[in-house]
Amino acid sequence: MPPHASPTRRQFLSTAVPFIVSAATLGRAGAVSPNAKVQLACIGVGGQGTSNLRALMADERVQVVAICDVDSKHAAAAAKLAGLPESAIFKDFREVLARSDVDAVMNATPDHWHSNVAIAAAKAGKDLFSEKPLGASIVEGRAICRAVEENKRVLQCGTWRRSGMKVRMACERVRNGYIGELKEIEIGVPGKFAIRGGHTGLEATEPVPAHLDYAMWLGPAAEQPYTAARCHFNFRWIEAYAPGYITDWGAHFLDVAQWGAGMDDTTPTEVSATEVKRRSAGIYDAAESFRIEYQYNNGVRIVMSSTEDKTKWGTRFIGSEGWIYTEAEVLKASDDAILRAKLKDSDVKLYESKNHHRNFIDAVYSRGRTAATAEIAQRAATTCHIGAISAVLKRPLKFDPKAERFENDDQANQMLLRPMREAWKIA
């Protein structure tokens, strides 16, 4: 090879392993040696993916070795950020997972790709930082959980509020009765799509740009004509890929609700979506405004509503003796004494993580649990999905958390798994 020639991908794959030793090969029983860095591949490096890349690069225990994205512009920018050569850039995630020098994967693909990438990564022996919702459907999420468990992998879901001190403080005070008996949880999410790029969803079909592998972007989803309005950030407003804010923000806030209510191992058993409004034309057909009521077996109710009032965005726990509200770094209560109170030695102390990305790397080394495990993420995502299904069917539903199926409802149960093209169906 001439001195300045770029190696081919095949040559890079064959020569990379001797120079970059997999940390997993230096440890015992899947653990990473304390003296080795975690070799990380990043799959999906758009906005959230790049944010995750930056956060993981900030951890001195991480070495990024590969970038994968169907958009070559996204990939090139991320590779430059990570200081990687062109030979470390891939379009097909399967090539990345075939590398023996990759210990862990950051998965920030669009929702309809989450399960395919996560399951394949777990089966390939890679640990996972995987974005929310865990899967694009209930069946997909359960398949991820199964793959993670069977292959003894570590998974951190991107529901980062689990690593927020004020969120944890709120949930601990709820769990320990500082607002009395928990009665209701109010959740507010945006009531209008935050569409990026000036798109309307009414755009005409256009040629696929050279920098995008559109067929790979669609992947498991049905074939559709290309328009820039469909891809990247704005996919979340299209029902075929995601049910709008029901999972986009609901995955965060319903997760907080589950944590505070002590329901991480289950879900609500009844759901009813009402006041559902969708756009009358264009590709952005997810529910844009809604009110979804959930009921747990113990009588606690969740009400998630879309609203333009930003002060209501977040999670409010209402008890028999007061309320407490949290969202990211905001923590409020009906009485400041609730916030000032110090937990007693006998009180329940919740899992503590101070940094969501570092917590993931901690677990890669220790083989211990993360702040947002696959099982926790599955229950939060399932709560989102049953709400989205009720919104589509326009009627109340009863759900069995243990079986993860609707009770005596064939039509609803047909929606437990999103339609997937044959080549990408999960096993």
Buried (B, 14 or more C-beta within 10 A) or exposed (E): EEEEEEBEBEEBBEEBEEEBBBBBEBBEEBBBBEEBBBBBBBBBBBEBBBBBBEBBBEBEBBBBBBBBBBBBEBBBBBBEBBEBEBBBBBBEBEBBBEBBBBBBBBBBBBBBBBBBBBBBBBBBBBBBBBBBBBBBBBBBBBBBBBBBEEBEBBBBBBBBBBBBEBBBBBBBBBBBBBBEEBBBBBBBBBBEBEBEEEBEBEEEEEEBEEEBBBEBBBBBBEEEEBBBBBBBBBBBBBBBBBBBBBBBBBBBBBBBBBBBBBBBEBBBBBBBBBEBEBBEEBBBBBBBBBBBBBBBEEEBBBBBBBBEEEEBBBBBBBBEEBBBBBBEEBBBBBBEEBBEBEBEEEBEEBBEBEBBBBBBBBBBBEBEBBBBBBBBBBBBBBBBBBBBBBBBBEBEBBBEBEEBBBEEBEEBBEBBBBEBEEEBEBE
